[in-house]
């Protein structure tokens, strides 16, 4: 993966200024997930240097009527994102991927002719990118009269000859030359030789959807709910009947918790690839930057106290409660204690330092609220 980041995407960790196949990269964040068969794959977001947010792009195209910018943007996206199987320059040319599975052979050398590369890319794209409907496509279909549509939104009727910007809805639509082909980048596909799905995040709605999709993979557990309940039931049954004459209540409670935990762990499904990755110390996420933990609960309480008309939301309450409990691996006990005792009123917390002097204890909420004017444009 390090080679992919440095060579293909152009992220040189020593100097973040080299170009990749998508342009000059600024940041990336990816999460690693195992498929049902155990194969590891990555869901990733990539930020490019100089990229504008969707509102700025639409403002320049529609409000400023910058037609040249609009055409350059659409040309760039059409060059980066392909939605059809390329036709070989010369079908008679023979390449190694003609005789073996295209994804199982190495990419062609840099000395290969254009005809050979065209034929090889055709083979890889046709084998890895063309979609075939199966039971998984309709797993959420509830039957008639609900229309039977593929949950991956791939259909023969999907088609758009040219990319365009709808000025009335301020929406950018990429061309779709084949509705049964997952979008891909030709250079990345030729090098990585595996299924991929590339999307341009060109609207706030798309950004939210992809962000939810990726963060859902971060937090989802491999253990199904019904399996977890069955494991707990097994643990409770194994513990047997309670005998007040010989069992201490506290000890028995601890044993029950231990058995439940062990039962849950024993039913986790881990593939050989996952086990090998953990043993080798590989991360389950990949990032170009280092991040600090952010505890949202204190900020949410502050927002609620300032906006009394804000409607309550039980789901938000649950999130706030879970965020208030720091993770064991933060390694910052002082921060945990401060968060634990975050004042809900306009209080000033004090502490005594090593010299015996009373000092004010900082609050992340107050630090942000009373930040200097130089930081007014800094988002929380």
N, C-alpha and C positions, 0 to 999 in steps of 0.2 A: 504494500500500500504506500510505503514511503516513496518508492520509485514512481508510482502512479501520480502522487502529488507533485513531486519535483519535476518529472519529465513530461507528463501529459498535461497536467493543469498548470505547471510553471510555478509552483510554490517552492521557492528555495528558502529554507528556514534561516539561512545565513544572510541572504539579501532578498527581501520580498519585492523584487522589481523585475523579475523575468516573466516572459510571456508564455502562455499556454495555448492550447487549442481553442479555448473560449475567449482568450484575451489576457489581460494582465490581472492576475488574481490578487484579492485583498484578504480574504478570509474564507475558511470552510469549516463546516461542522457536520460530522456524520455519525450515525449510530449503526452498530453491527447487530444483525439479527440472524437467527437460524431458521431455515425453512423446515417444513414437516419432515423432509428426508435428511435433515441435518446440515445441508449446504449453507455456508455462511455467506451473507450478502450485506450490502451497505446502503443505507438511505442517507443522502447527503444534500446539504445546501451549500452553494458556492456564491460568494460575493465578489464582484469585479471592481477594480479601481475606477473611480469616476462615474460609477453607475448612479442613476437618479432613482428616487422612489417613484411609484406609479403615478402619484398626483403631479409630480413635477414633469413627468414625461407627457401626460395628457395635457397639462397646461401649456407646454411648449408646442405640442402638435395642434391642439384645438384652439386654445385661447390666443396664442401668438401666431398661429397659422404658419408654422415653419414646415413647409412641404418638403424641403430638402432633408431636414432632420428626420421626418417621417419615413421617407423613402430609404434613407441610410439605415435606419433602425430595422425596417422590414427586411432589407437585403441582408443585414447581419444575422437576423434570426433565421431566415431561410437558409443561410449558409451553415449555421450551427446545428439546426434541427431538421432532420429528414423524416419523412412520413411515408416513404414508399420503398419498394425493393428496386435497387438500381439495375438497369439493363447492362449487361456486359458489352464492352466495346467490340470484342471478338469472341463469340461463344465457342469457337473452335479451339481457343487457347486452353491448354491443360495446366492445371495447378494441383498442388497436393490436396487441397480441400475438396477436389472433385472425387477423390477415392477414399477419403476418410471423413469422419465427422468434422465439419469445419471448425468447431470449437475446441477440438482436441489436438490441433496442429499449431505450430508456431506461426507468427506473422511472417509475411514475405520479407526478404532482405531489402535494403534500400536500393539495391541495384535492379530490382524487378521492374519490368516495363509497365506502362500504364494499362495495357491490355490485361496483363496478369493480375495487377492490383484490382482492376475493375471486376474481373471474373471472381477473384477471391472474396472481395467485399460482397458481391452478389450472393455467393454461397453462404457466407456467415450471416448476412442479414435475413436471407430466406429461411435459414434454419433456426435462428434465435429470436427474430423479431416478429415473424408472422404469427398471428394469434389463431388458435383453434378453440372454438367453444367447447366447454366441458361442464361437468356437474358443478364445479367451483364457481362458474360464471353466474349460476342461478341459485346459489345457496340461500339467498335472502328472498327469493321469489315465493310469494304466498299462494300462488295459483290463480286461476281465472276468478273474476274478470280482470285482475291486475295484469297489465301487459308484461310479457316475458322479455326482459331486456338484460343484456350482459352488464354485470356490475362494474366491469372495467371500462364501460362506455366505448366498446369496440364493435362496430357493425359495418356491414358492406355498404349501407346507405349513407354512412358518414362521409362527407367529402366537401372540400373547398379548394378551388383551383388556385386561388391567390390569397396571400396574407393581406389583411386590411385592418384599418382602424375605423370603427363605427363612431362617428362624431356625435351622434344623437345619444348614445348610451355610454360614450367615453370608454369603450371596450376594445381591446386588441384581440383579433382572431388570427391564429396561425393557419397556414394552408394545411390541408389534409388530402393528400393525393390517393391514399389507400386507407380505408376505414378499418382494415383488419391488421394494420401494422403498428406496433408500438413505436413511438417516436424515438429517434436515436441520433447520436452524433457520429458521422462516418469515421472520423479519425480515431475516436475513442473505441468504437466497435471493432475497427480493424486491429487495434492493438490489444484490447482486453479480451475480445472474442468470447463474449458472454452476453446474455440478455441484459438490456438496459432500457430505461424509460426516462427520457430527459424532458423537462418542462421549463418554460419561461415563466417566472413569477412576475406578471405584469399588472396585477391589480391587488388591492388590499384584501379582497375576498379570497383570491387564490393564495395569497401569502398566509392568511389565517388557516385555510384548509390544509396546506402543506405543513405548516407549523404544528397544527393539531395532529396530523398524520404521523409526523416524526416523533413528537413528544409522547404520543400514545405508545409507540414502540419502546421508548425509554422506560416507561412506567409499567407496562403490562407484564403480568406474571406468566410464566410458562405453565403453571399449574391451573387446570380448569377448576371451576367452583365445585362442581359435583364430585370431582376427585378429591378435593380438599375435605369436603364434608365426610366422604367415605373413609378417609384416612383418620380423621378425628374420631369417628365412630369406632373404628378398629382399635384405636389407642385406648378409648374409654372402656371398651369391652375387655381388652387384655388386662386392664388394671384390676378387674374383679370386683367382688362385693366389698363394701366397707365394713371393717370389724373394729368397733370403738374400743374394744378391750386391748387390741394389740397395735393399732395404727394411730399415729399422731396426725392430727388434722393438717398441720402445717407441712409436715414431711410428705403426706399423701398428696397435698395440693401441688407441691413442687414436682413430685414424680409424674403427676398427671400432665402438667405443662411440658415436662421433658418428653414424655412419650408422644404427646400430640405433635411437638416440634419434630421429633425424629421420624414420626410417621409421614409428616408432610414432606420432609426433606427426601425420604426414601422413595417418594413417588414423583419426584421431579424427573422429567424426561430430558436428558442431556445427550446430545449426539457425540460421536467420537471427535468431530471437529471442534465442538465447544469445549470438551474436556482438554483436548490438546492445546487450544488457545489459552485456557485458564492456566494450565501447567507451565506454558511458555511465558506467561506474564503479559499476554496481549490484552489491550484495553477493549472494552465493549463500546467505546466511542472514540472518535478521531477528530481532533481539532487543531487549528493553526494557532490558537490563542489560549492563554490560561485564564480561568474564570474564578471569581470568588463567590462564595455562597451568599444568597440574598434571601432574607427572611421577610416574607410579605406580610405576615400577621400583624406586626406593629403598625405598618403603614395603612393597612386596611382598617384597623381600629381608629386610627387618626382620621381617615377619610370619613368613616361613619360618624365620628363625633362632630366633624365639621359640617356634614350634610345630613341633618336629622331627617330629611324627607327621603333619603335613600332607602328603597324597599329592601327588606330582609331577604336573604337567599340562603336556604339551608345548605346548599352545596358549597357556597362561599364560606359559611361558618365552618364546615367540615375541613375545607382547605386551610383556613386560618388556624384551626386547632392543630392540624398535622404539621403546618409550617412552624408553629411555635415550639415544636419539640426538635432541638438541634440533633443533627446526625452525629454518631459517635466518632466518625472519621474526620470531623472538622479540625480537631486539634487546637481549637481556640476556646478554652474554658472561660476566659474572661468575657469574651463576646457572648457566650451562651448564658452566663449569669446576668449580663446586662439585658439580654433579650427576655430572659425569664422574668425580670423585674421591671419591664418597660412601663413607665408611668402612663396611666390613662388620663390623668388630669394634667393641668399646667403646673407640674411639680418639678423641682430641681433636685436631682439625686446627687448625693455627696458621698465621698469615700475618704479614707485616710491612707495616704501613701506611705512609703517606707520611712520617710523622715518624720512621720507623725503629723503632717500638715493635712488639713481638710481641703479637698479639691472637688470640683464639680465633675460628675461622671457624664461622659458624652452620650448622646442619643443619636442613632442614625436618622431617625425621623426629624429631630430638631436640626441636625446638621444639614439635612437637605432643605428643610423649610427655610432656614435662615442662611442659606448659601449666598455668596457674594454675587453682585450683579454680573460679574464676568462669567458666571456659570448659569445664567438665566436660560440659556438655550440648551442646557444639558438635560436630557430626559432621565427620569428616575431609573 
